[in-house]
Amino acid sequence: ENLLSYGVDIDYFDVMGMDITHGDFKEVLRSSENGRVVSLVNSTFVKKFGWQDSPINKKITLRPGTENELQRKVSGVFRDFHFYSLKEKITPQIISLRPDPGFVNTNLLIRYHDGANLQQAVASIEEAWYRVQPNLPLQYELMEESVRKLYQRERQTGYISSLFSLLAILLSVFGLVGFMIYIIGLKSKELTIRKVLGASPFQLIAVLIQQLWWIILIAGVVGSLLSYHLIRTWLQEYAYKIAMHPIAFISALIIVYLIVLTITALRAMQWARTNPVITLNEE
């Protein structure tokens, strides 16, 4: 399993809003000798090696058996977070820092308060930057934009799916209304005779929809199987995904039946207000 390892400074955890679950690494860092590296690991790292009871001061060997072998000691544990997209599992992580870093990191993380004016914040950062590096252009990227790019395809897929779903629903409703008008036209004489003989509106509705129940059931089963396959294939790309339960597909089928029943009832009530004599004369 891959290990994610990188170096930061003491303010990194505060800027990123990361939770420290074990240890006081800041105190360890302040009291450390020059050149000593202080290391923190994430919760996944602790679980992997079974250190849940006492992870502090556990020893870690990086790149064992090589010329670049490194020895580290755990001074803190931070809560898991997604370094990459949700398509990948959270891997064991180790973050190292020292009181006197001998290098300058080319990446700077700056956090501005929610609700603050972004343009003013960027202008202030640029002003401070050019005071230090007047000849080096400032290049910046918002973390929100970076995260949004990770799921650009998902947003596009969701938008297209919603659009086609709405179109399919509208076409189905219009088709159903047209079909009910056609059925009422075919069964108008039968329905009129039933009405004259004292049939209730519910009985008339039952006559209209009895041909639809099996059609809807077959369509619902086929549609559910196709949807299950497509959703399952799509979710395979993600390390963390929801579980699909049959109740979701059953609920969708029940909703379809309710829509059919509502449309049929409205059309039947509209037809029931017509004069039976006129219908029989037309026949």
N, C-alpha and C positions, 0 to 999 in steps of 0.2 A: 504494500500500500504506500502511496506517495506521501511524503512529508513536506508540508509547506513551511519554509523558514525564511525569515527576513529580519532586518534590523530597523529600529525606530528610535525616537528620543523619548524622554520622560513624559512629554505632554501628549503623546499620541493617543493614549487610552482616554484621556479627558476630551480631546477634540472629537474623537470618533464615538464618544458616549458608550464605551464598552464597560461591562460589569466585571469587576474582579471578585471572584467567589472565594478564593483562598490566598492568604499571604498578604504582606505589606511590602510590595516590591520597591516602593519609593524609599522607604526607610532603609531597606537593604542596599539600594543604590547609593544613597547619601553616605552610608557608612562604609562603602566598598573602597578598596584601594584602587588607585589609578590603573587602568588597563583591565580590571576584572569585568567580565561580562555577566550581566544579570539576565536570566532567561525566564520567560513565562510560557506556559503551554495552555491549550484550550481543553475544554471538558472532554472532547472526543479522545484526545491524547491520553488523558487520565483514565478514561474507561477502557481504552484499548489495552493498557498495561495493568489494569486492576489496582490503581492507586487511589481509589475513592476515599479510603480512610485517612491516609496521611501522605498527600502528594508533595508537600513541601520538603525541600532538601534531597529529593530523589535525584540520582545521577543519570545523566543522559550522555551517550557517546554518539557523536555524529560522524558519518563517513568512517566507520570502524575498519581498521586494517589497511588504511591508505595513508599516504604522506600528509594529507590534510585532515587527519583525524582530530576531532575537537571534543573536549570534555565540557559538559554543561551541568548546572545544578538548578533544579526548579525552585524559583523564588516566589512564584505566584501562578494562579490559575485564572484564566478569563473565560467568560461564558461563550459558547459556540456562536459564531455568526457566519453568514454566507459570504465568503470572499469572492466566489465565482457565481454563476447563475444557478437557479434552482434545478437545472438539468443535471448538476453534478452534486454528489454527496459531500458533506462536510468532512474534510480530511483532517488528520492530526496536524496541529500547527504548533510551531515554536517561534516566539518573538524574542529577540535579544536586544539589549541596550547596555550602554556603559556610561559611567559618569563623565568621561572625557573622550567623546568620539573623535577619532583621528581623521575623519572624512566629512565632507559636506554632501548631504543627500540632494540629488538633483530634483527630487519631488517634494513639494511643500503642500501640506494640507492646511487649509484655512477654513474655519467655520464661522459663518455669520448668523446672527439671530433670525429666527423666523419672523417674518413681517418687516424685516429691514429692506430698504431700497437696494435692489441688486446692483443697479447702475452706479449708485453712490459707493457701494461696497467695493466694486471693481475699480472705480476711480481712485479710491483711497489706497487699495493694494498696489495699483500701478504707480501711484506717486511714491509710495514707500519703496517699491522695487527699483525704480529708476534713480532713487537717491543712492542705492547701494550698487546697482549695475546699470549705469547710464547707457552703455553701448550694447547691452544684451536685450533683445526683444523679449517681452513677457508673453508666454503662451500659457493659457489656462483652459480648463475644462470643468464644467459643473458636474459634480458626482451624480446629481439627479438625471442629467442628460446621459451620462455613461450607463447608469442602471436602465434607463429607458431604452437605450439602444440594444441592450441584452434581450429585450422582449418585444422588439419591433415587429418581428414576424408573428408573434402571438397576437398582438394588437390588430394587425392587418387581417389575420385569420378570423379573429373574433368579430371584426367589423363586417367582413364579407359574409360570415355565417349568420350574423344577425339580419343582414339585409336580405339574404336568400330565404331565411326562415320567415321573415315578415311577408315576403312576396309569396311564399308557399302557403302561408296561412290565409292570405287574402284570396288567392286563387281557389283554395279549398272551400272557403266560405261561399264565394260566388258560385262555384261549381255545385255546392250542396244546395244552395237556394234554387239554382236552375233545375237541379235534379228533382227537388221536392215539387216544384211547379209542374214538372213533367209527370211525376207520379200522381199528383192530385188530378191532373188532366185525364190520365188513364183510368183512375179509380173514382172519378167524380160521381158516376151513376151509382156505384156500389156504396160510396160514402153517403150519398144523399138518401138512399134507401135505408141504410143503417141509422141515419139521423132521424128519419121519419118514424122508424120503428122504436125510437127511444134510446139510441146509443149515446153514451156520455162522451164529452170531449176527449177524455182520457182513452176511451175505447177507439175513437177515431184516430187519435195520435198513434196508438199501438198498431193499427192497421197500416198506417203510413210508414212507420219505421221498421216494421218486421223484416222487410227485405234488406234493410241497411245494416242490421246488427252483425250478421256474419261477414259482410263485406268489410266493415270497419274492423272487426276482430282480426281477419286475415291481414288486412293492411297494417294494423297495429303490430302484429307479431313480426311481419316481414320488416317493417320500419324499425322496430326495436332491435332486431338482430343486426341489421345494417348499422344502426347507430352505435350499438355496443362494440362492434368490430372497429368502426372508425375511431371512436373515443379511446378504446383500449390501445389501438395502434399509436395514436397521438400521445397518450400518457406514457408510453414506453420510453419517450425521450427524456423523461424527468426522473430524477432520483427520488423525489418526494412527490407523491401523487395521492389523490383521493381514491377511495374504494367505491366501485360502482355497485349499487344495491338494486335488486329487482324491483323494490318498491318505487323507485324513480320512474321506471318504464310502465309499471302498473298504474301509477298516478297519472302519467301522461295519457294512457288509454282511457282512464276514467274521465279526464278532462275533455277528451275528444267526444266521448259519449254524451257528456253534459252539453257540449256545444251543439251536437246533432239534435239532442232532445229539445234544446231551447229554440233552435231555428225551426224545427218541425212543429213545435207547439205554436209558435208565432204564426207560421203559415196556415196551420190547421184552424186556429182561432179566426184568422182573417177570412178563410174560406167558409167557416161555420156561420158567419154573419150573412152569407148570401141566401137568397130565397130558394128553397128546395124546388119550388115549382118551375122557376126559371132554369135550373140545372136539368130537370127532367125533360122539359120542353126542348132544350138544346140537344139532348141525347136522342 
